[in-house]
C-alpha cells in the first residue's frame, strides 16, 4: 500500500476533528496528489460525481485494541473495534465520505480535488479515492447500531464567538458549525475547563457552559 495523495485541511491536531465525515459540511479541504499520480487521465469522469469515498491511513495510530471507547458514547463504554470506525484497528485505515466540490485539473500542484465535510487532520495520507454510488452505497433501511440513540438525542450547541477572532468568513462559519457539534469528550462536563485545538492555523480556545460554547480570545500582556 502506498500513499497516492494527502489532504490539506484546517485541522492541525486530532482534538476538534469531527467524529465522522459529513457532520460539519462547511469544512473545506484540498486533496493534493503525489507527483507520480498527477495524470489528468486518472480523473476523467470524476467531475460527474457529487461525493467520493476516501480511504486513508491513520499515521498517528500505534498498535490496536480489540475494544475501543467510541467518543459518541462518552468514552465510558467499550465496543468491539469491528463495531466502530475507530482507526485503532489491525490496519489503521480510515473511511470517509465527502462532498466533491470541484476537480481542478490545472492547479500548480497538478490535479487537485476540493472537498467538503472531511474529518481528517492536515497532512493525512490518502490511500485511495472511489466514487460514491447512490444506487448501491445508500441504504435507507440500514440499522445504525448504538449510534442511533445518540444521534436521536443530539441538539446543536449555541456558539458565542467574538467578531475579531481573526479569520475569514468561510473559516469562521466552519468553526461555528464544528463547535456547535460539541467536540469535547462526551463525559466532560466542567464549565471552568478550557479546551484548545488548532484550526485554520490558529489556536482556538473555548469552554462550554450548559448548552453554550464560548470562544475565548487570550488577552495579550
GITA-V60879 format. One line per field, one symbol per residue. phi: phi as a letter, one per 40 degrees, with the letter a starting at -180 (. if undefined). psi: psi as a letter, one per 20 degrees, with the letter a starting at -180 (. if undefined). burial: # if it has 9 or more other C-alpha atoms within 8 Angstrom, else .. Layout:
phi->???
psi->???
burial->???
This chain:
phi->.bccaabbbcccaccgcdcacgcbcccbabbbccdcbcbcccbcgcccbcbbcbbbbccbcbgabcbbbddccggbbcbcdccbbdccbdbcbbbbbbcccabbcbcccgdbbbbbgcbbcdgccbcabbccbdcbccbdcccbfcccccccccbdccbbbccccgaccccccccccccccfccdcccabcccbbaacbfgbcbbabbbgbbbbcbcdccc
psi->pqpirrqorioirhpipqhqqihniipprqopqqhijlohhijpihiiqhqqppprpnijqoarqhqrnphijjjhqqqqhijrjpimrgpmpqpppqpohqoohkrijapppprqjqlqqpippphrpqqpohihhonhiqqjcihghghhippqqppopqhlikrrhghghggghghhiniqpiipmoiippqqrppkjqppprrpodkppoppoqpp.
burial->..###########..####.##.###########...##.......#.##########..#......########..####....####..##########.##.....#############.######.##...............#.#......#.#.#.........#############.##..........####...######..#####.....
